[in-house]
Structure formats: structure tokens, C-alpha cells
Amino acid sequence: MKRSSVNRAHRDALACFGLHHWALPPSPKWDITDFGLGDFDRVGLALVNLTSEPEYTEKLMYARRGQATPCHTHARKKEDIICRAGALTLVLWPAKPSPGAALAETLLARIDGEPRQVHTGEPFDLPAGSRATIEPGVWHSFWPATEECIIGEVSTANDDAHDNFFLDPAVGRFPGIEEDEPAAVRLLGD
């Protein structure tokens, strides 16, 4: 991923956070990724780690229309994915999705704290303020349904190195950076 793309994503995220009155803590920890796939405009996410404690983590994320977070699961992490501004599309699977698998199954998910049946593998939208609770082992992917989206995550302790399992084996959690301009912000992986 080019540093110029990281810098642009940083500027775009800051502008969107400011527009929606999201104040960041002093010296926030930024994590901007193309998931190692080299196509940030299609598969990318800008994240700010607001807190990372042994028991819980909170993140604020930013994505533009067309950017997806690839299908993945966690063995231990339980998380709430919250649409903070815009609208967010999610897709959930109770087990590892396979090509051509029937999508008629339903999954009992918790949306805004209430049980709700969602169709496995079928997109559904969360409006601003809504949240989906994702249990360990549930596969999920998400992307903005609007031009921009601010996404919150509150979860049990985060372990990017050992508890992220992506459907696409080519995905890498942290991108390599091509230094084509000076860094506007240092990333967790720098």
C-alpha cells in the first residue's frame, strides 16, 4: 500500500470524523489497511484504536462506498459492530462460507440487543445508531451502504496476530507500505 494512500485515508477519515463531531483522544493509534491485497479503494479500512485493555477494546473506523472489510471470523473475540454515521451493510454466516452453498438458512443474530433472524449470506443494513453483536465463530463482512460510514467496534480483547481468520488466504492484516511520500501519521504496523 502506498504511503500516499495511507495519508489520503487519514485525511478523509479525519474530515468525516470532524463533520460528525467525533473527537479523537490525544495521540490516537491509527491502523489503515488494504488487507495486503493492494486495492485500498475496493478492500480497505481506516481504524483508530481508542482503547486496548486486557479485557476489552474500542475502535472507531471509517470506510467509503466501495470499500469492503473481507469475510473473516474470530475464535475468541466477541464484538459489537456499530454504525455511528451513514449506513452499514453486514453479511453473517454461522460457519465458514463456501462457494455455491445454499443461502436459505437463517441465523439468530442480536441486532440492537434484540434477537433477530437474518438470512445466512444475505446483506442487511444497519442505520446510524444500530449495532450487531457478533459472537465468536460467526463469519462476517461489512461495507458502507452510503458514501461514507463511521463504524464503531466494542469487543473483548483484540488479538490481530492470532484471532483473525480470513476466508481469502491472500489477506494479510497489516499491509506493507511503499514510501512514496512522507508519513502524515504513523500506523500500528510501522
N, C-alpha and C positions, 0 to 999 in steps of 0.2 A: 504494500500500500504506500502511495507517495505521501510524503510529509505535507505537501500542498493540499491533498485531500483531507488529511487529518486536520490541518489548520482551517480549511473551509467548513468542515463538520463542526469544529469547535465554535467558530463564529456563528454558524446557523443555529446551533443549539443554544448558545448564549442569547441570541436575539429572540428566539422563541420563548425561552425561559423568562426573559425580561418582559416580553409582551404579555405574558400570562402571570406576571408578578411572583415568579418562583425565585426566591433569594437562595443563593448557594452559600454553604459555610465557607469560612476562611480556608484558603489552600485546599480546595476540593481535589479528590483523586479521580482523574479522568481516565477513561478506558474507551477508546474509539477503535472499532474493529470492522474489517471486511471479512472476518472469519477465515482469513487465509485464502479466500477464493479469488481475490484480485478484481472484484467488481462491486465496489462500495455502493454505487448507485442502485444496485439490484439486491445485494445481500450485505447489509451494514447496519450498524447501530452505534450511537454515541451514548455512553453511560457515565454517570457521575456517582461514585461511591460516597454516599452521605455518611454512613457509619458501617463499621465492620467489627462487631463484637464477637466473642466466642459463642454466644447463644443466638444472635440474630444479625441480620444485615438489612440495610435500606439503600436503595438505588433510585436515581432519577434518570430516565432515559429519553432520548429524542430520536425520532426517525421521520423521514419524508416519505410521501407516497411513492410506491415502487420498491422501497427497501423492506426486505423481509428478514426476520430472525429465523435461521434454519431450524428444521424439526429436530428436537432434542428431548432428553429426559434427564432426571436426576434420581440416583438411588436413595439418597438421604434427604435432600433438600425439599422442604415444603414451602411454597411461595404463594403470595397473593400478587397477581398482576393487575394493576390498577390503571385505568385510563384517566389521566389527570387533565388533559385538554385535547380536543379533537375527538376522534372516534377510532377505536382499535378493533381490528379483526383478529379473532383467535380460531385455531383449529386444534381439537383434542383427540387423542386416541388412547384407549385403555392399555394397549400393548403396542409393541413395535409395528408400525405400519408396513405393509408390503404391497408392492405394485399389483394392481388388479384385484385386491381384496374387496369383498363386499362392504359397502358403507351403510348398510341398513341398521346396524347395531346402534344402540343408544348407550350413553354413559351418564351416570348420575354425577353431575358436577355441582359445585357450590358457586352460585353467582350472587353477589351482594349478600353473602351469608345464608342464602336460602337454597335448598336442593332444587335442581332443575335438570330435566332430561335434555341432553344435547345429542345430536346425531354424530356418531364417530366419523371423523374425517371431513365433516361439512363445516364451512366457515360460519361464524356468527359474530355479531358486532357488539362491542361494549361502548356505550356512550360515555362522555366525560362524567367522572364520579363513580362509575361502576367498577367492580372488581371480580375477578375469577380466582378462586382458590385452587391451586394445582398441587395435588398430592404427589409424593414420590412415586416414580414408576409410570406416571401419566406422560405420554409423549405430547409435545405441543410446539406450535409455531405461531408467530403473530406478525402483523404488519399494520401500518396506518390505513384506515378507511377514508381518511381526509388528507388534505395536502400536507399537513404536519400533525404530529401527535407527540404529546408528552406522556410518558409511561412511567408509572411508579412500580417498584418492587419492594415488598417487605417479605423477608424469608428467614428461615432458620439459617444457621451459619453457612456461609458460602465457601465452596472449595472448587475453584475453577480447574485446578490441576487434576483432581481425582473424582469429581462428581458431575461432570458434564459429558453426556453420551449423545453424539450427533448421529442422525440417520445416515448422512453423507460422510463416508470415511475421509473425504478430501478436506473436510472442515478442520481448521485449526483455530483454537480460541483466540490466540493473540497473533496479529499479523506481523510479518517482517516489514520494516519501514525503509523505504528508499528516500534518502535525504536529498530532496530536490530544492528545498528552501529551509530557512531557519525555523526551528520549532516555536510555535506560539504557546504551546503548553506541553508539559512532559506527561507521558502516559504511564500507567502502571507497568507496562511491559518494557519501558525504556531503561 
